[in-house]
């Protein structure tokens, strides 16, 4: 998947920041580690595509459901 890296980076940063901010505000710092898979997916998908990003984010070889 081809994407302008600058635009992708801005979207990734904004998305991850918003997720982390809301989770921290609503559920506290202890809940932040559970965001790791979705943040990995958001970060990787524009560059490696959704299937590969999902496989990596899941950490166990599973693809999207």
N, CA, C, O and CB atoms as a CASP TS submission, in Angstrom:
PFRMAT TS
TARGET T0000
AUTHOR 0000-0000-0000
METHOD Language model
MODEL 1
PARENT N/A
ATOM      1  N   UNK     1       0.858  -1.175   0.000  1.00  0.00           N
ATOM      2  CA  UNK     1       0.000   0.000   0.000  1.00  0.00           C
ATOM      3  C   UNK     1       0.902   1.234   0.000  1.00  0.00           C
ATOM      4  O   UNK     1       1.823   1.329   0.811  1.00  0.00           O
ATOM      5  CB  UNK     1      -0.975   0.000   1.234  1.00  0.00           C
ATOM      6  N   UNK     2       0.651   2.140  -0.870  1.00  0.00           N
ATOM      7  CA  UNK     2       1.457   3.346  -0.990  1.00  0.00           C
ATOM      8  C   UNK     2       0.774   4.501  -0.270  1.00  0.00           C
ATOM      9  O   UNK     2      -0.443   4.673  -0.351  1.00  0.00           O
ATOM     10  CB  UNK     2       1.698   3.696  -2.470  1.00  0.00           C
ATOM     11  N   UNK     3       1.578   5.285   0.432  1.00  0.00           N
ATOM     12  CA  UNK     3       1.039   6.415   1.170  1.00  0.00           C
ATOM     13  C   UNK     3       2.118   7.458   1.342  1.00  0.00           C
ATOM     14  O   UNK     3       3.298   7.121   1.449  1.00  0.00           O
ATOM     15  CB  UNK     3       0.484   5.975   2.534  1.00  0.00           C
ATOM     16  N   UNK     4       1.730   8.722   1.371  1.00  0.00           N
ATOM     17  CA  UNK     4       2.672   9.791   1.649  1.00  0.00           C
ATOM     18  C   UNK     4       3.100   9.652   3.100  1.00  0.00           C
ATOM     19  O   UNK     4       2.260   9.753   3.994  1.00  0.00           O
ATOM     20  CB  UNK     4       2.049  11.200   1.365  1.00  0.00           C
ATOM     21  N   UNK     5       4.388   9.421   3.364  1.00  0.00           N
ATOM     22  CA  UNK     5       4.830   9.189   4.743  1.00  0.00           C
ATOM     23  C   UNK     5       4.515  10.332   5.710  1.00  0.00           C
ATOM     24  O   UNK     5       4.218  10.074   6.876  1.00  0.00           O
ATOM     25  CB  UNK     5       6.301   8.942   4.752  1.00  0.00           C
ATOM     26  N   UNK     6       4.571  11.569   5.262  1.00  0.00           N
ATOM     27  CA  UNK     6       4.290  12.700   6.154  1.00  0.00           C
ATOM     28  C   UNK     6       2.824  12.714   6.580  1.00  0.00           C
ATOM     29  O   UNK     6       2.516  12.915   7.755  1.00  0.00           O
ATOM     30  CB  UNK     6       4.649  14.026   5.466  1.00  0.00           C
ATOM     31  N   UNK     7       1.933  12.504   5.631  1.00  0.00           N
ATOM     32  CA  UNK     7       0.502  12.478   5.947  1.00  0.00           C
ATOM     33  C   UNK     7       0.183  11.271   6.829  1.00  0.00           C
ATOM     34  O   UNK     7      -0.578  11.381   7.791  1.00  0.00           O
ATOM     35  CB  UNK     7      -0.349  12.440   4.648  1.00  0.00           C
ATOM     36  N   UNK     8       0.767  10.125   6.497  1.00  0.00           N
ATOM     37  CA  UNK     8       0.542   8.928   7.303  1.00  0.00           C
ATOM     38  C   UNK     8       1.034   9.153   8.732  1.00  0.00           C
ATOM     39  O   UNK     8       0.351   8.781   9.687  1.00  0.00           O
ATOM     40  CB  UNK     8       1.251   7.707   6.675  1.00  0.00           C
ATOM     41  N   UNK     9       2.205   9.754   8.885  1.00  0.00           N
ATOM     42  CA  UNK     9       2.756   9.989  10.222  1.00  0.00           C
ATOM     43  C   UNK     9       1.851  10.905  11.037  1.00  0.00           C
ATOM     44  O   UNK     9       1.636  10.660  12.224  1.00  0.00           O
ATOM     45  CB  UNK     9       4.160  10.593  10.123  1.00  0.00           C
ATOM     46  N   UNK    10       1.327  11.940  10.429  1.00  0.00           N
ATOM     47  CA  UNK    10       0.425  12.853  11.142  1.00  0.00           C
ATOM     48  C   UNK    10      -0.836  12.140  11.593  1.00  0.00           C
ATOM     49  O   UNK    10      -1.297  12.337  12.718  1.00  0.00           O
ATOM     50  CB  UNK    10       0.059  14.044  10.258  1.00  0.00           C
ATOM     51  N   UNK    11      -1.397  11.314  10.723  1.00  0.00           N
ATOM     52  CA  UNK    11      -2.590  10.556  11.083  1.00  0.00           C
ATOM     53  C   UNK    11      -2.323   9.541  12.176  1.00  0.00           C
ATOM     54  O   UNK    11      -3.130   9.374  13.090  1.00  0.00           O
ATOM     55  CB  UNK    11      -3.144   9.859   9.874  1.00  0.00           C
ATOM     56  N   UNK    12      -1.197   8.870  12.081  1.00  0.00           N
ATOM     57  CA  UNK    12      -0.818   7.876  13.083  1.00  0.00           C
ATOM     58  C   UNK    12      -0.643   8.544  14.444  1.00  0.00           C
ATOM     59  O   UNK    12      -1.189   8.076  15.444  1.00  0.00           O
ATOM     60  CB  UNK    12       0.481   7.149  12.669  1.00  0.00           C
ATOM     61  N   UNK    13       0.104   9.617  14.480  1.00  0.00           N
ATOM     62  CA  UNK    13       0.350  10.315  15.745  1.00  0.00           C
ATOM     63  C   UNK    13      -0.959  10.800  16.359  1.00  0.00           C
ATOM     64  O   UNK    13      -1.186  10.632  17.557  1.00  0.00           O
ATOM     65  CB  UNK    13       1.306  11.502  15.531  1.00  0.00           C
ATOM     66  N   UNK    14      -1.809  11.395  15.548  1.00  0.00           N
ATOM     67  CA  UNK    14      -3.089  11.887  16.046  1.00  0.00           C
ATOM     68  C   UNK    14      -3.975  10.771  16.568  1.00  0.00           C
ATOM     69  O   UNK    14      -4.608  10.912  17.614  1.00  0.00           O
ATOM     70  CB  UNK    14      -3.811  12.638  14.961  1.00  0.00           C
ATOM     71  N   UNK    15      -4.020   9.665  15.843  1.00  0.00           N
ATOM     72  CA  UNK    15      -4.852   8.550  16.260  1.00  0.00           C
ATOM     73  C   UNK    15      -4.376   7.897  17.536  1.00  0.00           C
ATOM     74  O   UNK    15      -5.171   7.628  18.437  1.00  0.00           O
ATOM     75  CB  UNK    15      -4.913   7.536  15.181  1.00  0.00           C
ATOM     76  N   UNK    16      -3.093   7.641  17.618  1.00  0.00           N
ATOM     77  CA  UNK    16      -2.530   7.006  18.803  1.00  0.00           C
ATOM     78  C   UNK    16      -2.649   7.933  20.009  1.00  0.00           C
ATOM     79  O   UNK    16      -2.983   7.487  21.106  1.00  0.00           O
ATOM     80  CB  UNK    16      -1.059   6.622  18.563  1.00  0.00           C
ATOM     81  N   UNK    17      -2.380   9.203  19.812  1.00  0.00           N
ATOM     82  CA  UNK    17      -2.498  10.166  20.910  1.00  0.00           C
ATOM     83  C   UNK    17      -3.933  10.201  21.436  1.00  0.00           C
ATOM     84  O   UNK    17      -4.153  10.155  22.647  1.00  0.00           O
ATOM     85  CB  UNK    17      -2.062  11.576  20.447  1.00  0.00           C
ATOM     86  N   UNK    18      -4.898  10.282  20.539  1.00  0.00           N
ATOM     87  CA  UNK    18      -6.298  10.350  20.949  1.00  0.00           C
ATOM     88  C   UNK    18      -6.715   9.092  21.702  1.00  0.00           C
ATOM     89  O   UNK    18      -7.372   9.181  22.740  1.00  0.00           O
ATOM     90  CB  UNK    18      -7.199  10.552  19.731  1.00  0.00           C
ATOM     91  N   UNK    19      -6.338   7.924  21.190  1.00  0.00           N
ATOM     92  CA  UNK    19      -6.663   6.682  21.892  1.00  0.00           C
ATOM     93  C   UNK    19      -6.061   6.659  23.291  1.00  0.00           C
ATOM     94  O   UNK    19      -6.740   6.330  24.263  1.00  0.00           O
ATOM     95  CB  UNK    19      -6.170   5.478  21.094  1.00  0.00           C
ATOM     96  N   UNK    20      -4.780   7.010  23.386  1.00  0.00           N
ATOM     97  CA  UNK    20      -4.104   6.978  24.682  1.00  0.00           C
ATOM     98  C   UNK    20      -4.698   8.000  25.644  1.00  0.00           C
ATOM     99  O   UNK    20      -4.910   7.699  26.819  1.00  0.00           O
ATOM    100  CB  UNK    20      -2.608   7.235  24.507  1.00  0.00           C
ATOM    101  N   UNK    21      -4.961   9.184  25.160  1.00  0.00           N
ATOM    102  CA  UNK    21      -5.525  10.233  26.010  1.00  0.00           C
ATOM    103  C   UNK    21      -6.879   9.811  26.573  1.00  0.00           C
ATOM    104  O   UNK    21      -7.124   9.929  27.774  1.00  0.00           O
ATOM    105  CB  UNK    21      -5.666  11.543  25.223  1.00  0.00           C
ATOM    106  N   UNK    22      -7.745   9.324  25.707  1.00  0.00           N
ATOM    107  CA  UNK    22      -9.085   8.937  26.160  1.00  0.00           C
ATOM    108  C   UNK    22      -9.046   7.747  27.111  1.00  0.00           C
ATOM    109  O   UNK    22      -9.778   7.709  28.100  1.00  0.00           O
ATOM    110  CB  UNK    22      -9.967   8.609  24.966  1.00  0.00           C
ATOM    111  N   UNK    23      -8.191   6.778  26.806  1.00  0.00           N
ATOM    112  CA  UNK    23      -8.088   5.612  27.682  1.00  0.00           C
ATOM    113  C   UNK    23      -7.540   6.012  29.041  1.00  0.00           C
ATOM    114  O   UNK    23      -8.037   5.557  30.071  1.00  0.00           O
ATOM    115  CB  UNK    23      -7.199   4.535  27.049  1.00  0.00           C
ATOM    116  N   UNK    24      -6.522   6.857  29.049  1.00  0.00           N
ATOM    117  CA  UNK    24      -5.939   7.334  30.298  1.00  0.00           C
ATOM    118  C   UNK    24      -6.973   8.104  31.113  1.00  0.00           C
ATOM    119  O   UNK    24      -7.106   7.890  32.318  1.00  0.00           O
ATOM    120  CB  UNK    24      -4.715   8.219  30.017  1.00  0.00           C
ATOM    121  N   UNK    25      -7.699   8.993  30.458  1.00  0.00           N
ATOM    122  CA  UNK    25      -8.721   9.801  31.120  1.00  0.00           C
ATOM    123  C   UNK    25      -9.847   8.934  31.673  1.00  0.00           C
ATOM    124  O   UNK    25     -10.297   9.145  32.799  1.00  0.00           O
ATOM    125  CB  UNK    25      -9.287  10.834  30.151  1.00  0.00           C
ATOM    126  N   UNK    26     -10.300   7.968  30.892  1.00  0.00           N
ATOM    127  CA  UNK    26     -11.484   7.190  31.269  1.00  0.00           C
ATOM    128  C   UNK    26     -11.186   5.989  32.165  1.00  0.00           C
ATOM    129  O   UNK    26     -12.007   5.621  33.004  1.00  0.00           O
ATOM    130  CB  UNK    26     -12.175   6.714  30.036  1.00  0.00           C
ATOM    131  N   UNK    27     -10.010   5.378  31.987  1.00  0.00           N
ATOM    132  CA  UNK    27      -9.751   4.118  32.695  1.00  0.00           C
ATOM    133  C   UNK    27      -8.457   4.089  33.488  1.00  0.00           C
ATOM    134  O   UNK    27      -8.197   3.117  34.197  1.00  0.00           O
ATOM    135  CB  UNK    27      -9.733   3.003  31.724  1.00  0.00           C
ATOM    136  N   UNK    28      -7.648   5.118  33.388  1.00  0.00           N
ATOM    137  CA  UNK    28      -6.407   5.173  34.160  1.00  0.00           C
ATOM    138  C   UNK    28      -5.218   4.559  33.447  1.00  0.00           C
ATOM    139  O   UNK    28      -5.347   3.877  32.430  1.00  0.00           O
ATOM    140  CB  UNK    28      -6.599   4.486  35.467  1.00  0.00           C
ATOM    141  N   UNK    29      -4.059   4.829  34.018  1.00  0.00           N
ATOM    142  CA  UNK    29      -2.796   4.419  33.402  1.00  0.00           C
ATOM    143  C   UNK    29      -2.652   2.907  33.280  1.00  0.00           C
ATOM    144  O   UNK    29      -2.011   2.419  32.349  1.00  0.00           O
ATOM    145  CB  UNK    29      -1.641   4.966  34.197  1.00  0.00           C
ATOM    146  N   UNK    30      -3.233   2.173  34.195  1.00  0.00           N
ATOM    147  CA  UNK    30      -3.129   0.717  34.156  1.00  0.00           C
ATOM    148  C   UNK    30      -3.740   0.080  32.927  1.00  0.00           C
ATOM    149  O   UNK    30      -3.403  -1.054  32.586  1.00  0.00           O
ATOM    150  CB  UNK    30      -3.768   0.146  35.355  1.00  0.00           C
ATOM    151  N   UNK    31      -4.631   0.787  32.256  1.00  0.00           N
ATOM    152  CA  UNK    31      -5.293   0.233  31.075  1.00  0.00           C
ATOM    153  C   UNK    31      -4.531   0.510  29.779  1.00  0.00           C
ATOM    154  O   UNK    31      -4.896  -0.023  28.731  1.00  0.00           O
ATOM    155  CB  UNK    31      -6.690   0.792  30.965  1.00  0.00           C
ATOM    156  N   UNK    32      -3.493   1.321  29.829  1.00  0.00           N
ATOM    157  CA  UNK    32      -2.773   1.695  28.609  1.00  0.00           C
ATOM    158  C   UNK    32      -2.107   0.518  27.883  1.00  0.00           C
ATOM    159  O   UNK    32      -2.130   0.498  26.652  1.00  0.00           O
ATOM    160  CB  UNK    32      -1.730   2.713  28.947  1.00  0.00           C
ATOM    161  N   UNK    33      -1.515  -0.462  28.576  1.00  0.00           N
ATOM    162  CA  UNK    33      -0.874  -1.556  27.842  1.00  0.00           C
ATOM    163  C   UNK    33      -1.810  -2.312  26.896  1.00  0.00           C
ATOM    164  O   UNK    33      -1.361  -2.871  25.896  1.00  0.00           O
ATOM    165  CB  UNK    33      -0.284  -2.523  28.815  1.00  0.00           C
ATOM    166  N   UNK    34      -3.099  -2.331  27.208  1.00  0.00           N
ATOM    167  CA  UNK    34      -4.034  -3.044  26.328  1.00  0.00           C
ATOM    168  C   UNK    34      -4.203  -2.366  24.969  1.00  0.00           C
ATOM    169  O   UNK    34      -4.774  -2.952  24.049  1.00  0.00           O
ATOM    170  CB  UNK    34      -5.385  -3.162  27.002  1.00  0.00           C
ATOM    171  N   UNK    35      -3.713  -1.145  24.842  1.00  0.00           N
ATOM    172  CA  UNK    35      -3.781  -0.441  23.557  1.00  0.00           C
ATOM    173  C   UNK    35      -2.666  -0.846  22.602  1.00  0.00           C
ATOM    174  O   UNK    35      -2.706  -0.477  21.428  1.00  0.00           O
ATOM    175  CB  UNK    35      -3.727   1.051  23.784  1.00  0.00           C
ATOM    176  N   UNK    36      -1.683  -1.587  23.069  1.00  0.00           N
ATOM    177  CA  UNK    36      -0.525  -1.915  22.236  1.00  0.00           C
ATOM    178  C   UNK    36      -0.900  -2.549  20.891  1.00  0.00           C
ATOM    179  O   UNK    36      -0.376  -2.112  19.867  1.00  0.00           O
ATOM    180  CB  UNK    36       0.386  -2.848  22.990  1.00  0.00           C
ATOM    181  N   UNK    37      -1.781  -3.557  20.843  1.00  0.00           N
ATOM    182  CA  UNK    37      -2.090  -4.152  19.542  1.00  0.00           C
ATOM    183  C   UNK    37      -2.741  -3.167  18.565  1.00  0.00           C
ATOM    184  O   UNK    37      -2.357  -3.127  17.396  1.00  0.00           O
ATOM    185  CB  UNK    37      -2.999  -5.340  19.735  1.00  0.00           C
ATOM    186  N   UNK    38      -3.693  -2.392  19.006  1.00  0.00           N
ATOM    187  CA  UNK    38      -4.351  -1.465  18.088  1.00  0.00           C
ATOM    188  C   UNK    38      -3.403  -0.350  17.663  1.00  0.00           C
ATOM    189  O   UNK    38      -3.458   0.112  16.524  1.00  0.00           O
ATOM    190  CB  UNK    38      -5.605  -0.870  18.736  1.00  0.00           C
ATOM    191  N   UNK    39      -2.540   0.079  18.565  1.00  0.00           N
ATOM    192  CA  UNK    39      -1.565   1.115  18.200  1.00  0.00           C
ATOM    193  C   UNK    39      -0.556   0.572  17.194  1.00  0.00           C
ATOM    194  O   UNK    39      -0.151   1.281  16.273  1.00  0.00           O
ATOM    195  CB  UNK    39      -0.834   1.641  19.455  1.00  0.00           C
ATOM    196  N   UNK    40      -0.150  -0.682  17.368  1.00  0.00           N
ATOM    197  CA  UNK    40       0.755  -1.302  16.391  1.00  0.00           C
ATOM    198  C   UNK    40       0.071  -1.378  15.035  1.00  0.00           C
ATOM    199  O   UNK    40       0.683  -1.069  14.012  1.00  0.00           O
ATOM    200  CB  UNK    40       1.192  -2.717  16.857  1.00  0.00           C
ATOM    201  N   UNK    41      -1.193  -1.787  15.021  1.00  0.00           N
ATOM    202  CA  UNK    41      -1.932  -1.878  13.762  1.00  0.00           C
ATOM    203  C   UNK    41      -2.037  -0.518  13.080  1.00  0.00           C
ATOM    204  O   UNK    41      -1.752  -0.395  11.889  1.00  0.00           O
ATOM    205  CB  UNK    41      -3.329  -2.448  14.007  1.00  0.00           C
ATOM    206  N   UNK    42      -2.442   0.495  13.827  1.00  0.00           N
ATOM    207  CA  UNK    42      -2.594   1.846  13.273  1.00  0.00           C
ATOM    208  C   UNK    42      -1.269   2.335  12.693  1.00  0.00           C
ATOM    209  O   UNK    42      -1.236   2.956  11.631  1.00  0.00           O
ATOM    210  CB  UNK    42      -3.098   2.828  14.357  1.00  0.00           C
ATOM    211  N   UNK    43      -0.189   2.050  13.396  1.00  0.00           N
ATOM    212  CA  UNK    43       1.126   2.511  12.972  1.00  0.00           C
ATOM    213  C   UNK    43       1.605   1.799  11.710  1.00  0.00           C
ATOM    214  O   UNK    43       2.206   2.427  10.839  1.00  0.00           O
ATOM    215  CB  UNK    43       2.128   2.310  14.087  1.00  0.00           C
ATOM    216  N   UNK    44       1.350   0.518  11.606  1.00  0.00           N
ATOM    217  CA  UNK    44       1.895  -0.269  10.503  1.00  0.00           C
ATOM    218  C   UNK    44       1.022  -0.328   9.252  1.00  0.00           C
ATOM    219  O   UNK    44       1.548  -0.401   8.141  1.00  0.00           O
ATOM    220  CB  UNK    44       2.141  -1.645  10.973  1.00  0.00           C
ATOM    221  N   UNK    45      -0.282  -0.299   9.407  1.00  0.00           N
ATOM    222  CA  UNK    45      -1.190  -0.525   8.274  1.00  0.00           C
ATOM    223  C   UNK    45      -0.933   0.360   7.054  1.00  0.00           C
ATOM    224  O   UNK    45      -0.990  -0.147   5.933  1.00  0.00           O
ATOM    225  CB  UNK    45      -2.590  -0.315   8.724  1.00  0.00           C
ATOM    226  N   UNK    46      -0.655   1.643   7.213  1.00  0.00           N
ATOM    227  CA  UNK    46      -0.424   2.456   6.011  1.00  0.00           C
ATOM    228  C   UNK    46       0.820   2.051   5.223  1.00  0.00           C
ATOM    229  O   UNK    46       0.939   2.377   4.042  1.00  0.00           O
ATOM    230  CB  UNK    46      -0.308   3.902   6.399  1.00  0.00           C
ATOM    231  N   UNK    47       1.734   1.351   5.864  1.00  0.00           N
ATOM    232  CA  UNK    47       2.998   1.020   5.222  1.00  0.00           C
ATOM    233  C   UNK    47       3.093  -0.420   4.742  1.00  0.00           C
ATOM    234  O   UNK    47       3.714  -0.690   3.714  1.00  0.00           O
ATOM    235  CB  UNK    47       4.111   1.293   6.158  1.00  0.00           C
ATOM    236  N   UNK    48       2.479  -1.354   5.482  1.00  0.00           N
ATOM    237  CA  UNK    48       2.600  -2.768   5.117  1.00  0.00           C
ATOM    238  C   UNK    48       1.269  -3.395   4.717  1.00  0.00           C
ATOM    239  O   UNK    48       1.232  -4.561   4.323  1.00  0.00           O
ATOM    240  CB  UNK    48       3.192  -3.542   6.266  1.00  0.00           C
ATOM    241  N   UNK    49       0.189  -2.649   4.811  1.00  0.00           N
ATOM    242  CA  UNK    49      -1.132  -3.156   4.468  1.00  0.00           C
ATOM    243  C   UNK    49      -1.834  -3.746   5.676  1.00  0.00           C
ATOM    244  O   UNK    49      -1.194  -4.086   6.671  1.00  0.00           O
ATOM    245  CB  UNK    49      -1.029  -4.196   3.372  1.00  0.00           C
ATOM    246  N   UNK    50      -3.161  -3.867   5.585  1.00  0.00           N
ATOM    247  CA  UNK    50      -3.944  -4.286   6.751  1.00  0.00           C
ATOM    248  C   UNK    50      -3.695  -5.716   7.210  1.00  0.00           C
ATOM    249  O   UNK    50      -3.670  -5.979   8.412  1.00  0.00           O
ATOM    250  CB  UNK    50      -5.383  -4.128   6.452  1.00  0.00           C
ATOM    251  N   UNK    51      -3.512  -6.646   6.275  1.00  0.00           N
ATOM    252  CA  UNK    51      -3.320  -8.046   6.680  1.00  0.00           C
ATOM    253  C   UNK    51      -2.014  -8.236   7.441  1.00  0.00           C
ATOM    254  O   UNK    51      -1.994  -8.864   8.499  1.00  0.00           O
ATOM    255  CB  UNK    51      -3.340  -8.961   5.455  1.00  0.00           C
ATOM    256  N   UNK    52      -0.932  -7.697   6.907  1.00  0.00           N
ATOM    257  CA  UNK    52       0.371  -7.839   7.567  1.00  0.00           C
ATOM    258  C   UNK    52       0.391  -7.078   8.884  1.00  0.00           C
ATOM    259  O   UNK    52       0.940  -7.565   9.871  1.00  0.00           O
ATOM    260  CB  UNK    52       1.501  -7.340   6.651  1.00  0.00           C
ATOM    261  N   UNK    53      -0.199  -5.894   8.909  1.00  0.00           N
ATOM    262  CA  UNK    53      -0.254  -5.119  10.155  1.00  0.00           C
ATOM    263  C   UNK    53      -1.025  -5.876  11.224  1.00  0.00           C
ATOM    264  O   UNK    53      -0.634  -5.873  12.391  1.00  0.00           O
ATOM    265  CB  UNK    53      -0.902  -3.743   9.912  1.00  0.00           C
ATOM    266  N   UNK    54      -2.099  -6.515  10.842  1.00  0.00           N
ATOM    267  CA  UNK    54      -2.900  -7.282  11.796  1.00  0.00           C
ATOM    268  C   UNK    54      -2.121  -8.480  12.315  1.00  0.00           C
ATOM    269  O   UNK    54      -2.150  -8.770  13.511  1.00  0.00           O
ATOM    270  CB  UNK    54      -4.210  -7.744  11.150  1.00  0.00           C
ATOM    271  N   UNK    55      -1.428  -9.174  11.429  1.00  0.00           N
ATOM    272  CA  UNK    55      -0.625 -10.325  11.836  1.00  0.00           C
ATOM    273  C   UNK    55       0.431  -9.902  12.850  1.00  0.00           C
ATOM    274  O   UNK    55       0.626 -10.570  13.866  1.00  0.00           O
ATOM    275  CB  UNK    55       0.039 -10.985  10.613  1.00  0.00           C
ATOM    276  N   UNK    56       1.104  -8.806  12.576  1.00  0.00           N
ATOM    277  CA  UNK    56       2.146  -8.312  13.483  1.00  0.00           C
ATOM    278  C   UNK    56       1.535  -7.817  14.792  1.00  0.00           C
ATOM    279  O   UNK    56       2.040  -8.137  15.868  1.00  0.00           O
ATOM    280  CB  UNK    56       2.952  -7.181  12.814  1.00  0.00           C
ATOM    281  N   UNK    57       0.462  -7.046  14.715  1.00  0.00           N
ATOM    282  CA  UNK    57      -0.164  -6.485  15.912  1.00  0.00           C
ATOM    283  C   UNK    57      -0.703  -7.576  16.841  1.00  0.00           C
ATOM    284  O   UNK    57      -0.632  -7.451  18.063  1.00  0.00           O
ATOM    285  CB  UNK    57      -1.292  -5.538  15.516  1.00  0.00           C
ATOM    286  N   UNK    58      -1.238  -8.636  16.253  1.00  0.00           N
ATOM    287  CA  UNK    58      -1.738  -9.734  17.081  1.00  0.00           C
ATOM    288  C   UNK    58      -0.609 -10.498  17.741  1.00  0.00           C
ATOM    289  O   UNK    58      -0.801 -11.103  18.796  1.00  0.00           O
ATOM    290  CB  UNK    58      -2.579 -10.682  16.249  1.00  0.00           C
ATOM    291  N   UNK    59       0.561 -10.477  17.134  1.00  0.00           N
ATOM    292  CA  UNK    59       1.723 -11.120  17.730  1.00  0.00           C
ATOM    293  C   UNK    59       1.706 -12.631  17.721  1.00  0.00           C
ATOM    294  O   UNK    59       2.608 -13.258  18.275  1.00  0.00           O
ATOM    295  CB  UNK    59       1.865 -10.669  19.104  1.00  0.00           C
ATOM    296  N   UNK    60       0.715 -13.224  17.114  1.00  0.00           N
ATOM    297  CA  UNK    60       0.645 -14.691  17.104  1.00  0.00           C
ATOM    298  C   UNK    60       0.340 -15.245  15.715  1.00  0.00           C
ATOM    299  O   UNK    60      -0.017 -16.414  15.569  1.00  0.00           O
ATOM    300  CB  UNK    60      -0.413 -15.170  18.087  1.00  0.00           C
ATOM    301  N   UNK    61       0.485 -14.397  14.700  1.00  0.00           N
ATOM    302  CA  UNK    61       0.282 -14.855  13.345  1.00  0.00           C
ATOM    303  C   UNK    61      -1.152 -14.824  12.860  1.00  0.00           C
ATOM    304  O   UNK    61      -1.414 -15.158  11.705  1.00  0.00           O
ATOM    305  CB  UNK    61       0.789 -16.208  13.224  1.00  0.00           C
ATOM    306  N   UNK    62      -2.091 -14.430  13.714  1.00  0.00           N
ATOM    307  CA  UNK    62      -3.489 -14.366  13.281  1.00  0.00           C
ATOM    308  C   UNK    62      -3.692 -13.170  12.360  1.00  0.00           C
ATOM    309  O   UNK    62      -3.099 -12.112  12.567  1.00  0.00           O
ATOM    310  CB  UNK    62      -4.440 -14.276  14.500  1.00  0.00           C
ATOM    311  N   UNK    63      -4.517 -13.340  11.362  1.00  0.00           N
ATOM    312  CA  UNK    63      -4.913 -12.239  10.492  1.00  0.00           C
ATOM    313  C   UNK    63      -6.155 -11.571  11.028  1.00  0.00           C
ATOM    314  O   UNK    63      -6.587 -11.833  12.150  1.00  0.00           O
ATOM    315  CB  UNK    63      -5.147 -12.727   9.065  1.00  0.00           C
ATOM    316  N   UNK    64      -6.732 -10.694  10.202  1.00  0.00           N
ATOM    317  CA  UNK    64      -7.975 -10.029  10.621  1.00  0.00           C
ATOM    318  C   UNK    64      -9.084 -11.053  10.734  1.00  0.00           C
ATOM    319  O   UNK    64      -9.089 -12.064  10.031  1.00  0.00           O
ATOM    320  CB  UNK    64      -8.374  -8.908   9.625  1.00  0.00           C
ATOM    321  N   UNK    65     -10.019 -10.783  11.622  1.00  0.00           N
ATOM    322  CA  UNK    65     -11.173 -11.671  11.787  1.00  0.00           C
ATOM    323  C   UNK    65     -12.282 -11.233  10.890  1.00  0.00           C
ATOM    324  O   UNK    65     -13.346 -11.850  10.878  1.00  0.00           O
ATOM    325  CB  UNK    65     -11.652 -11.703  13.234  1.00  0.00           C
TER
END
